[in-house]
Amino acid sequence: MLFAFTTGPYWIYHWLGTSKSEFHFQPECIIIMGGAGYPGESSLIRSYYAAETWKRNPSAKIIITQPAAACVRPELSDAWGIRKDLIIRGVDSTKVLLEIKGKNTREEGMEVMKIFPGAESKHCVIVTSPEHMRRSILTFKKLGFKQLGGVPTWNASGPVDLDYKDSNLGGNKVPLPNVGGSLQLRYQFWNHLRYQVICYRELMGLAWYQLRGWI
């Protein structure tokens, strides 16, 4: 709880998203890592970032890694939903490949190599959530990918000043502090609590992958 009043949780989150993601090449392959189902927050934001990256590199292939049940036809899968979203955002449908078998980060990497032979020798960027970026890059490198970068899917903060004065809004006249002027109490504290849960889970994932020899 006390740690959430500091900027520490954010900087752990930031480190997970940026420590391995930098690249200085034109992507030949954009890999969208699997997230929640479609439509969902993680799948939609990854679709947005992937489409924006592709628009700057329209010759690149996009590979969507999103597991589907064996009994589900590809056109009914969540990966197909993400594909439709990419097309709506202007992506050429002939550039999109689906990987619907991988159920964790390592297996997704292995399946990408199957559906796109030679991917490990191409300039690839991974699109995933910030906390998942470091593990994704390290996992793909362990599988033999040589030129890797990442596009972490940062959420944007609204540009509006959200301060207000409680007493100007009516309601009960009680001796309570004016929380309308404290973004720390209203938002930042709770965001940092959330970052802690996200980051501690991911750090455990990194430790497990290290023990398994997957990174």
VOBA-1610 file (N, C-alpha, C; in pm, whole numbers, padded with zeros to 5 digits, always signed):
BEGIN
Met+00084-00120+00000Met+00000+00000+00000Met+00087+00125+00000Leu+00189+00126+00086Leu+00277+00243+00092Leu+00354+00260-00038Phe+00397+00149-00098Phe+00472+00155-00223Phe+00389+00220-00333Ala+00255+00207-00326Ala+00168+00264-00427Ala+00165+00417-00421Phe+00211+00476-00312Phe+00219+00621-00302Phe+00349+00674-00364Thr+00435+00585-00412Thr+00559+00624-00477Thr+00547+00599-00628Thr+00649+00640-00703Thr+00649+00614-00847Thr+00714+00480-00881Gly+00757+00406-00778Gly+00826+00278-00801Gly+00750+00181-00888Pro+00621+00153-00861Pro+00548+00057-00945Pro+00545+00096-01092Tyr+00530+00225-01118Tyr+00528+00268-01258Tyr+00662+00240-01326Trp+00773+00266-01256Trp+00903+00249-01319Trp+00937+00102-01342Ile+00886+00012-01259Ile+00901-00131-01287Ile+00824-00166-01416Tyr+00702-00116-01425Tyr+00618-00137-01543Tyr+00686-00080-01667His+00741+00039-01655His+00810+00105-01765His+00932+00024-01808Trp+01007-00026-01712Trp+01126-00106-01742Trp+01090-00233-01818Leu+00985-00300-01776Leu+00942-00421-01846Leu+00906-00392-01991Gly+00851-00273-02016Gly+00807-00238-02151Gly+00915-00185-02242Thr+01024-00131-02184Thr+01122-00062-02267Thr+01262-00124-02267Ser+01293-00210-02171Ser+01431-00255-02154Ser+01484-00336-02272Lys+01396-00397-02352Lys+01439-00478-02466Lys+01370-00440-02597Ser+01291-00333-02598Ser+01203-00309-02712Ser+01262-00219-02822Glu+01369-00148-02795Glu+01420-00050-02891Glu+01470-00120-03019Phe+01441-00059-03134Phe+01493-00112-03260Phe+01517+00003-03358His+01606-00023-03455His+01643+00077-03555His+01645+00014-03693Phe+01535-00049-03730Phe+01524-00110-03862Phe+01379-00101-03907Gln+01359-00128-04037Gln+01223-00134-04090Gln+01170-00277-04075Pro+01062-00294-04004Pro+01011-00430-03980Pro+00969-00500-04108Glu+01003-00626-04116Glu+00953-00714-04222Glu+00839-00801-04171Cys+00827-00811-04041Cys+00725-00896-03979Cys+00681-00829-03848Ile+00550-00812-03832Ile+00492-00753-03711Ile+00411-00863-03642Ile+00451-00897-03522Ile+00389-01010-03451Ile+00302-00957-03338Ile+00172-00980-03346Ile+00080-00940-03239Ile+00066-01057-03144Met+00111-01040-03021Met+00104-01148-02924Met-00039-01165-02873Gly-00072-01288-02834Gly-00206-01319-02787Gly-00239-01248-02657Gly-00361-01204-02646Gly-00409-01139-02524Gly-00547-01192-02488Ala-00631-01104-02437Ala-00768-01143-02405Ala-00847-01162-02534Gly-00967-01214-02522Gly-01049-01240-02640Gly-01088-01113-02713Tyr-01143-01134-02834Tyr-01187-01022-02916Tyr-01340-01013-02913Pro-01396-00893-02893Pro-01326-00768-02862Pro-01288-00762-02715Gly-01177-00703-02688Gly-01129-00687-02552Gly-01023-00579-02551Glu-00996-00525-02434Glu-00903-00412-02425Glu-00766-00446-02483Ser-00710-00562-02444Ser-00574-00593-02489Ser-00569-00622-02638Ser-00670-00691-02692Ser-00668-00723-02836Ser-00689-00598-02920Leu-00774-00507-02877Leu-00802-00387-02956Leu-00685-00290-02955Ile-00621-00274-02842Ile-00508-00180-02838Ile-00388-00237-02913Arg-00371-00368-02911Arg-00262-00429-02988Arg-00290-00416-03137Ser-00415-00431-03176Ser-00454-00411-03315Ser-00423-00269-03359Tyr-00455-00172-03275Tyr-00430-00032-03309Tyr-00281-00006-03331Tyr-00198-00049-03236Tyr-00053-00024-03248Tyr+00007-00100-03366Ala-00040-00221-03391Ala+00011-00299-03505Ala-00024-00231-03637Ala-00148-00181-03648Ala-00190-00114-03771Ala-00108+00013-03795Glu-00084+00090-03689Glu-00004+00212-03703Glu+00139+00179-03744Thr+00193+00070-03690Thr+00329+00028-03729Thr+00331-00019-03873Trp+00229-00093-03915Trp+00224-00142-04053Trp+00212-00028-04153Lys+00137+00075-04121Lys+00121+00189-04212Lys+00254+00256-04244Arg+00346+00249-04151Arg+00480+00303-04176Arg+00569+00202-04247Asn+00525+00076-04252Asn+00603-00032-04314Asn+00507-00125-04389Pro+00443-00076-04496Pro+00334-00152-04560Pro+00376-00279-04633Ser+00505-00304-04645Ser+00547-00430-04706Ser+00557-00542-04603Ala+00544-00509-04475Ala+00561-00609-04369Ala+00441-00702-04360Lys+00467-00825-04317Lys+00361-00919-04283Lys+00319-00896-04138Ile+00193-00920-04109Ile+00143-00916-03971Ile+00100-01057-03933Ile+00151-01106-03822Ile+00111-01238-03772Ile+00035-01218-03641Ile-00087-01266-03636Ile-00170-01256-03516Ile-00160-01388-03441Thr-00106-01387-03321Thr-00100-01508-03239Thr-00210-01499-03133Gln-00312-01579-03152Gln-00426-01578-03059Gln-00487-01717-03057Pro-00473-01792-02948Pro-00518-01932-02949Pro-00668-01946-02968Ala-00705-02054-03034Ala-00846-02087-03055Ala-00865-02235-03028Ala-00983-02273-02985Ala-01014-02414-02963Ala-01004-02489-03094Ala-00962-02615-03086Ala-00943-02696-03207Ala-01070-02710-03288Cys-01186-02701-03223Cys-01313-02720-03292Cys-01364-02593-03360Val-01296-02481-03336Val-01341-02352-03389Val-01279-02327-03526Arg-01363-02293-03624Arg-01311-02259-03756Arg-01235-02126-03747Pro-01128-02109-03826Pro-01048-01986-03818Pro-01131-01858-03829Glu-01233-01858-03916Glu-01312-01736-03936Glu-01405-01707-03819Leu-01413-01797-03721Leu-01492-01772-03600Leu-01403-01746-03478Ser-01274-01742-03500Ser-01179-01727-03389Ser-01159-01581-03351Asp-01103-01560-03233Asp-01069-01424-03190Asp-00962-01364-03281Ala-00871-01448-03331Ala-00767-01399-03422Ala-00831-01339-03548Trp-00938-01403-03595Trp-01007-01351-03713Trp-01072-01215-03683Gly-01122-01201-03561Gly-01179-01072-03521Gly-01073-00963-03521Ile-00954-00995-03472Ile-00844-00898-03474Ile-00806-00867-03619Arg-00806-00970-03703Arg-00779-00948-03846Arg-00877-00849-03906Lys-01006-00865-03877Lys-01107-00772-03928Lys-01082-00631-03878Asp-01041-00620-03752Asp-01012-00488-03696Asp-00894-00423-03767Leu-00791-00502-03797Leu-00676-00450-03871Leu-00717-00400-04009Ile-00805-00474-04077Ile-00850-00434-04210Ile-00928-00304-04203Ile-01013-00291-04100Ile-01087-00166-04080Ile-00990-00049-04063Arg-00876-00076-04001Arg-00777+00029-03978Arg-00686+00052-04099Gly-00713-00016-04209Gly-00641+00011-04332Gly-00534-00088-04371Val-00521-00197-04297Val-00418-00297-04328Val-00463-00383-04445Asp-00370-00413-04536Asp-00395-00501-04650Asp-00420-00643-04599Ser-00535-00699-04630Ser-00572-00831-04578Ser-00476-00940-04623Thr-00411-00921-04739Thr-00319-01024-04788Thr-00190-01028-04708Lys-00169-00930-04621Lys-00047-00923-04541Lys-00065-00987-04404Val-00186-01037-04375Val-00217-01084-04240Val-00219-01237-04235Leu-00144-01295-04141Leu-00142-01439-04116Leu-00194-01466-03976Leu-00257-01582-03958Leu-00312-01620-03827Leu-00234-01736-03768Glu-00204-01724-03640Glu-00143-01834-03564Glu-00235-01860-03447Ile-00308-01971-03449Ile-00413-01993-03350Ile-00388-02116-03262Lys-00264-02164-03258Lys-00234-02283-03179Lys-00157-02254-03051Gly-00067-02157-03054Gly+00019-02131-02939Gly-00059-02086-02816Lys-00029-02148-02701Lys-00103-02118-02578Lys-00019-02046-02473Asn+00107-02026-02500Asn+00188-01938-02415Asn+00294-01872-02502Thr+00373-01786-02445Thr+00465-01704-02524Thr+00564-01790-02603Arg+00620-01892-02541Arg+00716-01977-02612Arg+00650-02053-02727Glu+00534-02113-02701Glu+00467-02190-02806Glu+00423-02099-02921Glu+00383-01976-02888Glu+00347-01881-02994Glu+00466-01854-03084Gly+00583-01835-03024Gly+00704-01815-03103Gly+00735-01934-03192Met+00719-02053-03139Met+00746-02175-03216Met+00648-02188-03333Glu+00522-02153-03310Glu+00421-02163-03416Glu+00442-02055-03522Val+00488-01937-03482Val+00519-01833-03580Val+00623-01882-03679Met+00723-01954-03630Met+00828-02007-03717Met+00773-02111-03814Lys+00664-02179-03777Lys+00605-02280-03865Lys+00523-02217-03977Ile+00443-02116-03943Ile+00355-02058-04045Ile+00425-01953-04131Phe+00540-01903-04085Phe+00616-01806-04162Phe+00762-01850-04163Pro+00795-01950-04244Pro+00932-02004-04245Pro+01035-01894-04272Gly+01142-01897-04194Gly+01247-01797-04208Gly+01222-01671-04128Ala+01114-01668-04049Ala+01082-01548-03972Ala+01196-01510-03878Glu+01265-01612-03826Glu+01371-01584-03727Glu+01488-01508-03786Ser+01500-01508-03919Ser+01610-01435-03982Ser+01567-01298-04034Lys+01440-01263-04015Lys+01388-01135-04063Lys+01386-01031-03952His+01366-00906-03992His+01352-00797-03895His+01209-00802-03840Cys+01194-00841-03716Cys+01062-00861-03657Cys+01040-00765-03539Val+00918-00715-03527Val+00880-00640-03408Val+00761-00709-03344Ile+00760-00708-03213Ile+00654-00771-03135Ile+00565-00662-03077Val+00435-00680-03094Val+00337-00587-03037Val+00268-00658-02921Thr+00287-00606-02802Thr+00225-00667-02685Thr+00216-00564-02574Ser+00157-00603-02463Ser+00143-00511-02349Ser+00281-00480-02290Pro+00299-00364-02229Pro+00431-00327-02178Pro+00490-00430-02083Glu+00408-00484-01991Glu+00462-00577-01892Glu+00507-00709-01956His+00451-00742-02072His+00482-00869-02138His+00597-00857-02238Met+00643-00734-02264Met+00739-00712-02371Met+00874-00779-02345Arg+00930-00760-02228Arg+01063-00815-02200Arg+01064-00967-02215Arg+00965-01034-02160Arg+00960-01181-02168Arg+00941-01226-02313Ser+00860-01153-02390Ser+00839-01189-02530Ser+00969-01180-02609Ile+01040-01069-02595Ile+01165-01050-02670Ile+01266-01158-02632Leu+01283-01181-02503Leu+01381-01281-02458Leu+01344-01421-02505Thr+01214-01452-02505Thr+01168-01584-02549Thr+01196-01605-02698Phe+01164-01506-02779Phe+01186-01518-02923Phe+01335-01524-02955Lys+01416-01450-02881Lys+01560-01458-02902Lys+01613-01598-02871Lys+01560-01657-02765Lys+01601-01792-02728Lys+01566-01892-02838Leu+01458-01865-02910Leu+01415-01952-03019Leu+01497-01931-03146Gly+01580-01827-03148Gly+01667-01806-03264Gly+01640-01681-03345Phe+01541-01600-03304Phe+01515-01474-03375Phe+01633-01380-03349Lys+01685-01321-03458Lys+01808-01245-03446Lys+01787-01094-03444Gln+01692-01044-03522Gln+01665-00901-03529Gln+01526-00873-03472Leu+01522-00828-03348Leu+01394-00811-03278Leu+01381-00671-03220Gly+01260-00624-03220Gly+01225-00501-03150Gly+01084-00515-03097Gly+01036-00412-03032Gly+00903-00421-02974Gly+00827-00290-02980Val+00696-00302-02987Val+00606-00187-02981Val+00514-00210-02861Pro+00550-00157-02743Pro+00464-00175-02626Pro+00336-00093-02639Thr+00226-00151-02597Thr+00095-00088-02617Thr+00058-00001-02496Trp+00125+00113-02487Trp+00097+00205-02375Trp-00043+00262-02386Asn-00110+00273-02272Asn-00237+00345-02266Asn-00209+00494-02260Ala-00293+00573-02324Ala-00277+00718-02326Ala-00358+00781-02214Ser-00301+00881-02149Ser-00374+00957-02048Ser-00447+01072-02116Gly-00565+01103-02066Gly-00641+01215-02122Gly-00571+01347-02097Pro-00579+01440-02193Pro-00510+01569-02179Pro-00585+01671-02094Val-00703+01635-02045Val-00788+01731-01973Val-00745+01742-01827Asp-00746+01865-01774Asp-00721+01887-01631Asp-00844+01840-01553Leu-00826+01737-01470Leu-00939+01675-01401Leu-00959+01726-01258Asp-00887+01830-01220Asp-00907+01888-01086Asp-01044+01954-01077Tyr-01105+01942-00961Tyr-01231+02013-00935Tyr-01238+02041-00785Lys-01335+02124-00745Lys-01354+02157-00604Lys-01485+02095-00557Asp-01475+02006-00458Asp-01592+01932-00413Asp-01708+02024-00374Ser-01677+02132-00305Ser-01782+02219-00251Ser-01862+02288-00360Asn-01808+02293-00483Asn-01881+02358-00592Asn-01986+02266-00654Leu-01989+02140-00612Leu-02078+02044-00677Leu-02200+02008-00593Gly-02217+02077-00480Gly-02334+02050-00397Gly-02321+01920-00319Gly-02434+01864-00279Gly-02434+01741-00201Gly-02429+01768-00052Asn-02396+01666+00027Asn-02393+01680+00173Asn-02279+01769+00218Lys-02308+01856+00314Lys-02204+01942+00372Lys-02147+01870+00494Val-02039+01800+00473Val-01973+01723+00578Val-01825+01758+00579Pro-01762+01745+00697Pro-01620+01783+00708Pro-01527+01678+00647Leu-01525+01675+00516Leu-01437+01582+00444Leu-01335+01662+00363Pro-01218+01605+00339Pro-01116+01676+00261Pro-01160+01692+00115Asn-01105+01789+00049Asn-01133+01814-00092Asn-01045+01721-00177Val-01101+01606-00216Val-01022+01510-00294Val-01021+01545-00442Gly-01108+01637-00482Gly-01113+01675-00623Gly-00983+01736-00673Gly-00903+01787-00583Gly-00776+01848-00623Gly-00658+01754-00608Ser-00683+01626-00579Ser-00573+01531-00560Ser-00582+01415-00659Leu-00510+01427-00769Leu-00505+01317-00865Leu-00433+01196-00806Gln-00345+01221-00708Gln-00273+01112-00642Gln-00371+01016-00576Leu-00467+01070-00501Leu-00563+00986-00431Leu-00668+00928-00525Arg-00708+01005-00624Arg-00817+00962-00711Arg-00773+00861-00817Tyr-00651+00874-00865Tyr-00608+00790-00976Tyr-00473+00722-00955Gln-00371+00802-00923Gln-00236+00749-00926Gln-00214+00636-00827Phe-00263+00650-00705Phe-00250+00545-00604Phe-00307+00413-00654Trp-00427+00418-00712Trp-00494+00296-00757Trp-00425+00238-00880Asn-00377+00326-00970Asn-00300+00276-01084Asn-00174+00204-01038His-00108+00258-00935His+00015+00197-00887His-00010+00065-00815Leu-00124+00053-00748Leu-00161-00077-00692Leu-00179-00179-00804Arg-00244-00138-00910Arg-00267-00227-01024Arg-00133-00265-01090Tyr-00044-00167-01105Tyr+00087-00196-01163Tyr+00162-00300-01080Gln+00148-00291-00949Gln+00218-00388-00865Gln+00171-00530-00893Val+00041-00551-00900Val-00011-00685-00928Val+00036-00732-01065Ile+00026-00646-01166Ile+00067-00681-01302Ile+00216-00715-01306Cys+00298-00631-01244Cys+00443-00649-01252Cys+00491-00767-01170Tyr+00435-00789-01052Tyr+00478-00902-00970Tyr+00445-01034-01041Arg+00328-01039-01105Arg+00292-01159-01182Arg+00392-01179-01296Glu+00426-01072-01366Glu+00517-01084-01480Glu+00658-01120-01435Leu+00702-01067-01322Leu+00835-01103-01270Leu+00841-01251-01234Met+00729-01304-01182Met+00722-01448-01158Met+00728-01525-01289Gly+00661-01472-01392Gly+00667-01537-01522Gly+00808-01538-01579Leu+00880-01429-01563Leu+01019-01423-01608Leu+01105-01525-01534Ala+01083-01536-01403Ala+01160-01631-01324Ala+01131-01775-01368Trp+01003-01805-01395Trp+00965-01939-01439Trp+01027-01972-01574Tyr+01020-01878-01667Tyr+01079-01900-01799Tyr+01230-01919-01787Gln+01293-01848-01696Gln+01438-01865-01673Gln+01467-02006-01624Leu+01387-02052-01528Leu+01408-02186-01474Leu+01386-02294-01580Arg+01290-02273-01668Arg+01260-02369-01774Arg+01362-02364-01887Gly+01446-02261-01889Gly+01541-02245-01999Gly+01479-02190-02124Trp+01368-02120-02110Trp+01297-02064-02225Trp+01342-01922-02258Ile+01419-01863-02167Ile+01477-01732-02195Ile+01625-01735-02155
//
